[in-house]
Amino acid sequence: MVKHSLREFIKKHGKMDIRSNQKALRRLRTACERAKRMLSSTAQTTIEVDSLHDGVDFCITITRSRFEELNKHLFSKCIVALEKCFLDAKMDKSSVHDIVLVGGSTRIPRVQSVIREFFDGKELFRSINPDEAVAYGAAIQACILSGGAVSGAVGDMVLLDVTPLSLGVETNRFTTLFDNQVTCTIKVYEGECASTKGNNLLGAFVLSGKLSAAASSDAACGGDDSLLRPRAGRGGLRRQLRRHAGEATSDGGVRCGHPWTRRPSTSTSKAKQTSATPLSVSTGDTHPLLFAKPESHLRQELTSHP
């Protein structure tokens, strides 16, 4: 909408240098944002800015249909994101019970209709305020962690699948570097960058046992019930990992018995920087790595897996 408004301003007044006027662009962007919100409830509105550039006032009328035409390429990205989500989750649209919209932009009528069409006309769940949905969940979780909900519906709730960032390893296949190598260290990262350099290092686990010089190991990881579950196998078969003892740290986390690198604490721009804790490898075939868990849960894990 900002680009459309700039084209209209230049077309009417011929002032090309407005593109370099950052103050004017900020004011125009604010007016366009206000108009976008108005179009969620009205069929048309005006974009008006007094003395936008060189003392020239700007005012145009824009309709909802024109707004949808200008942003159709952005609306189509909603479908791309939904398709990728179902593909990654290996789910079908028919398995969705309710569709909850979160975020102010979900109030845009075209966004709602696009999502409804994607789900074959299924009605959207509208009882939750899109601006407050995340705060609702955070408040419930805070109540549970603080011990404020000991019974009732809130007390019986369990937070599941807390993986806001993608999880992965450096490569899907690891090979031994020398004869009679007995261990292989596999690092686990979180983040959305294609390269591990731009992601957070969560920790590492060790695949141990007798490995031949030509051996290769496949690694994968997944999340379930707030547990990160890495798996490694030789020749496509999962091997048992040697258990590593964990010990409590001063910040309430768990440190692995083997060397690992803790995530940097200075990168405040990275997600979950303050909430994640060091990792611990526990016993069993799946070897869950605990992350971002309450201190009481971490102590329980240490007690059950000495």
C-alpha positions as CSV (number, residue, x, y, z in Angstrom):
1,M,0.0,0.0,0.0
2,V,2.9,2.4,0.7
3,K,4.3,1.7,-2.8
4,H,0.9,2.3,-4.3
5,S,0.6,5.6,-2.4
6,L,4.1,6.7,-3.5
7,R,3.2,6.0,-7.1
8,E,0.0,8.1,-6.8
9,F,1.8,11.0,-5.1
10,I,4.5,11.1,-7.8
11,K,1.9,10.8,-10.6
12,K,-0.1,13.8,-9.2
13,H,2.8,16.0,-8.2
14,G,5.9,14.7,-10.0
15,K,8.1,14.9,-6.9
16,M,10.4,11.9,-7.4
17,D,12.7,13.0,-4.5
18,I,10.1,11.9,-1.9
19,R,11.7,8.5,-2.0
20,S,14.7,9.9,-0.2
21,N,12.6,11.7,2.4
22,Q,12.6,9.2,5.3
23,K,10.4,11.3,7.5
24,A,7.8,11.6,4.9
25,L,8.0,7.8,4.2
26,R,7.5,7.1,7.9
27,R,4.4,9.3,8.1
28,L,3.0,7.7,4.9
29,R,3.6,4.2,6.3
30,T,1.8,5.1,9.5
31,A,-1.2,6.4,7.5
32,C,-1.2,3.3,5.4
33,E,-1.2,1.1,8.5
34,R,-4.2,3.0,9.8
35,A,-6.0,2.6,6.5
36,K,-5.3,-1.1,6.5
37,R,-6.9,-1.6,9.8
38,M,-9.9,0.5,8.8
39,L,-10.4,-1.7,5.7
40,S,-10.9,-4.7,8.0
41,S,-14.3,-3.3,9.0
42,T,-15.2,-0.9,6.2
43,A,-15.4,-1.2,2.4
44,Q,-13.3,1.9,1.7
45,T,-11.2,4.5,3.5
46,T,-8.8,7.4,2.8
47,I,-5.1,7.7,3.2
48,E,-4.5,11.3,4.2
49,V,-1.2,13.0,5.2
50,D,-1.0,16.8,5.6
51,S,2.2,18.4,4.2
52,L,3.7,15.1,3.3
53,H,6.6,16.4,1.2
54,D,7.6,20.0,0.3
55,G,4.4,21.3,1.8
56,V,2.2,19.2,-0.5
57,D,-0.8,17.5,1.1
58,F,-1.6,13.9,0.1
59,C,-5.0,12.3,0.1
60,I,-6.4,9.3,-1.8
61,T,-9.3,6.9,-1.4
62,I,-8.7,3.2,-1.4
63,T,-11.2,0.4,-1.4
64,R,-10.9,-3.0,0.2
65,S,-10.9,-4.7,-3.2
66,R,-8.0,-2.5,-4.4
67,F,-6.2,-3.3,-1.2
68,E,-6.6,-7.0,-1.8
69,E,-5.5,-6.7,-5.4
70,L,-2.3,-4.8,-4.3
71,N,-1.5,-7.5,-1.7
72,K,-2.6,-10.7,-3.4
73,H,1.0,-11.9,-3.6
74,L,1.3,-11.6,0.2
75,F,-2.0,-13.4,0.8
76,S,-0.9,-16.3,-1.3
77,K,2.1,-16.7,1.0
78,C,-0.3,-17.8,3.7
79,I,-1.2,-20.9,1.6
80,V,2.5,-21.7,1.0
81,A,3.2,-21.5,4.7
82,L,0.2,-23.7,5.5
83,E,1.2,-26.3,2.9
84,K,4.7,-26.4,4.2
85,C,3.4,-26.8,7.8
86,F,1.3,-29.8,6.9
87,L,4.1,-31.3,4.9
88,D,6.6,-31.0,7.7
89,A,4.1,-32.3,10.3
90,K,3.1,-35.2,7.9
91,M,-0.5,-34.3,8.6
92,D,-3.7,-33.9,6.5
93,K,-6.1,-31.0,6.6
94,S,-8.9,-33.3,7.8
95,S,-7.0,-33.9,11.1
96,V,-7.4,-30.3,12.1
97,H,-10.1,-29.8,14.8
98,D,-10.2,-26.0,15.0
99,I,-8.5,-23.1,13.2
100,V,-7.3,-20.4,15.7
101,L,-6.1,-17.1,14.2
102,V,-3.3,-15.3,16.0
103,G,-2.0,-11.8,15.3
104,G,-3.7,-8.6,14.3
105,S,-3.2,-9.2,10.5
106,T,-5.6,-12.2,10.8
107,R,-8.4,-9.7,11.1
108,I,-8.0,-8.9,7.4
109,P,-11.1,-10.4,5.6
110,R,-9.1,-11.6,2.7
111,V,-6.7,-13.5,5.0
112,Q,-9.6,-15.2,6.7
113,S,-11.3,-16.1,3.4
114,V,-8.0,-17.5,2.0
115,I,-7.5,-19.7,5.1
116,R,-11.1,-20.8,5.0
117,E,-10.9,-21.8,1.4
118,F,-7.7,-23.8,2.1
119,F,-9.5,-25.8,4.7
120,D,-12.4,-26.5,2.3
121,G,-14.8,-24.0,3.9
122,K,-14.2,-25.0,7.5
123,E,-15.3,-22.2,9.9
124,L,-12.6,-20.3,11.8
125,F,-12.5,-20.4,15.6
126,R,-13.3,-16.7,16.6
127,S,-13.8,-16.8,20.3
128,I,-10.1,-15.9,21.1
129,N,-8.9,-12.3,20.5
130,P,-6.1,-12.6,17.9
131,D,-4.1,-9.9,19.8
132,E,-4.3,-11.7,23.1
133,A,-4.0,-15.4,22.1
134,V,-0.3,-15.7,22.8
135,A,-0.7,-13.8,26.1
136,Y,-3.4,-16.2,27.2
137,G,-1.1,-19.2,26.7
138,A,1.8,-17.5,28.4
139,A,-0.4,-16.5,31.4
140,I,-1.7,-20.1,31.8
141,Q,1.9,-21.5,31.6
142,A,3.1,-18.9,34.1
143,C,0.3,-19.9,36.5
144,I,1.2,-23.6,36.2
145,L,5.0,-23.0,36.7
146,S,4.4,-20.8,39.7
147,G,2.2,-23.4,41.4
148,G,-0.8,-21.1,41.3
149,A,-3.0,-23.8,39.6
150,V,-3.0,-26.9,41.7
151,S,-6.4,-28.2,40.6
152,G,-9.1,-27.5,38.0
153,A,-8.9,-27.1,34.3
154,V,-5.8,-25.0,34.4
155,G,-4.0,-27.3,36.8
156,D,-4.6,-30.3,34.5
157,M,-3.1,-28.6,31.4
158,V,0.3,-29.7,30.1
159,L,2.3,-27.6,27.7
160,L,3.3,-29.7,24.7
161,D,5.5,-29.4,21.6
162,V,7.4,-26.3,22.7
163,T,9.7,-25.9,19.7
164,P,9.3,-22.4,18.3
165,L,12.5,-22.8,16.2
166,S,13.5,-25.6,13.8
167,L,15.8,-28.3,15.2
168,G,18.5,-30.1,13.3
169,V,22.1,-31.4,13.1
170,E,25.1,-30.3,11.1
171,T,24.6,-33.1,8.5
172,N,22.3,-36.1,8.2
173,R,25.2,-38.6,7.8
174,F,28.4,-38.7,9.8
175,T,31.4,-40.9,8.9
176,T,34.4,-42.1,11.0
177,L,37.7,-40.2,10.4
178,F,40.2,-43.0,11.4
179,D,40.4,-46.7,12.0
180,N,39.1,-48.1,15.3
181,Q,37.2,-44.8,16.1
182,V,34.9,-45.6,19.0
183,T,32.9,-42.4,19.4
184,C,31.2,-39.8,17.2
185,T,30.0,-36.5,18.5
186,I,26.8,-35.1,17.0
187,K,25.8,-31.5,17.6
188,V,22.2,-30.3,17.8
189,Y,21.2,-26.8,16.7
190,E,18.1,-24.7,16.7
191,G,17.3,-21.9,14.3
192,E,16.0,-21.0,10.8
193,C,19.3,-20.3,9.0
194,A,20.4,-22.7,6.3
195,S,23.9,-22.7,7.8
196,T,24.7,-23.9,11.4
197,K,26.9,-20.8,11.7
198,G,23.8,-18.6,12.1
199,N,21.9,-20.9,14.5
200,N,22.1,-21.7,18.2
201,L,24.1,-24.6,19.4
202,L,21.9,-26.5,21.9
203,G,24.4,-29.2,22.8
204,A,25.8,-32.5,21.7
205,F,25.5,-36.2,22.2
206,V,27.9,-39.0,21.6
207,L,27.3,-42.1,19.6
208,S,29.6,-44.7,21.1
209,G,30.5,-48.3,20.4
210,K,32.9,-50.1,18.0
211,L,32.8,-48.3,14.6
212,S,34.7,-49.5,11.6
213,A,36.8,-47.2,9.4
214,A,34.1,-47.1,6.7
215,A,31.2,-46.9,9.0
216,S,28.7,-44.1,8.7
217,S,25.9,-42.9,11.1
218,D,22.6,-41.3,10.3
219,A,21.3,-38.7,12.7
220,A,17.9,-37.1,13.2
221,C,16.0,-35.3,15.9
222,G,12.5,-34.5,16.8
223,G,10.4,-32.8,19.5
224,D,7.6,-34.2,21.7
225,D,6.2,-33.1,25.0
226,S,8.9,-30.5,25.6
227,L,11.6,-33.1,25.0
228,L,14.2,-33.0,22.2
229,R,14.8,-36.6,21.1
230,P,17.9,-37.1,18.9
231,R,18.5,-40.5,17.3
232,A,21.5,-41.9,15.6
233,G,21.9,-45.2,13.8
234,R,24.6,-47.0,11.9
235,G,23.7,-48.1,8.4
236,G,20.1,-46.9,8.9
237,L,19.7,-48.8,12.2
238,R,19.5,-47.0,15.5
239,R,22.4,-47.8,17.9
240,Q,22.2,-47.4,21.7
241,L,24.0,-44.4,23.0
242,R,26.3,-44.7,26.0
243,R,24.8,-43.0,29.0
244,H,26.4,-39.8,30.3
245,A,25.9,-38.7,33.8
246,G,24.4,-35.2,34.4
247,E,25.1,-32.7,37.1
248,A,23.2,-29.7,38.3
249,T,24.5,-26.2,37.4
250,S,24.2,-23.0,39.3
251,D,21.5,-21.7,36.9
252,G,19.2,-24.6,37.5
253,G,20.1,-26.5,34.4
254,V,21.8,-29.7,33.7
255,R,25.3,-30.2,32.3
256,C,26.2,-33.3,30.2
257,G,29.0,-35.5,31.4
258,H,30.8,-35.1,28.0
259,P,32.2,-31.9,26.6
260,W,29.8,-29.5,24.9
261,T,29.5,-25.8,24.0
262,R,27.0,-23.6,25.7
263,R,25.0,-21.2,23.6
264,P,26.3,-17.6,23.7
265,S,24.4,-15.4,26.1
266,T,25.2,-12.1,24.3
267,S,23.1,-12.7,21.2
268,T,19.9,-11.1,22.4
269,S,18.4,-11.2,18.9
270,K,18.2,-15.0,18.9
271,A,14.9,-16.6,20.1
272,K,14.7,-18.4,23.5
273,Q,18.0,-16.9,24.5
274,T,17.1,-16.4,28.1
275,S,14.7,-19.4,28.6
276,A,16.8,-22.3,27.4
277,T,18.9,-24.4,29.8
278,P,21.9,-26.7,29.2
279,L,21.1,-30.2,28.0
280,S,21.3,-33.6,29.6
281,V,21.3,-36.9,27.9
282,S,19.3,-39.5,29.7
283,T,19.1,-43.3,29.3
284,G,16.9,-45.4,27.0
285,D,16.7,-45.9,23.2
286,T,15.3,-42.4,22.4
287,H,17.7,-40.5,24.7
288,P,15.7,-37.3,25.3
289,L,17.6,-34.1,25.7
290,L,15.8,-31.8,28.2
291,F,15.5,-28.2,27.4
292,A,13.8,-25.1,28.8
293,K,12.2,-27.1,31.6
294,P,11.2,-26.0,35.1
295,E,13.9,-26.5,37.8
296,S,11.7,-29.1,39.6
297,H,11.5,-31.2,36.5
298,L,15.3,-31.1,36.0
299,R,15.9,-32.2,39.6
300,Q,13.5,-35.1,39.0
301,E,15.4,-36.2,35.9
302,L,18.7,-36.0,37.8
303,T,17.2,-38.2,40.6
304,S,15.8,-40.8,38.2
305,H,19.0,-40.9,36.0
306,P,22.0,-40.7,38.3
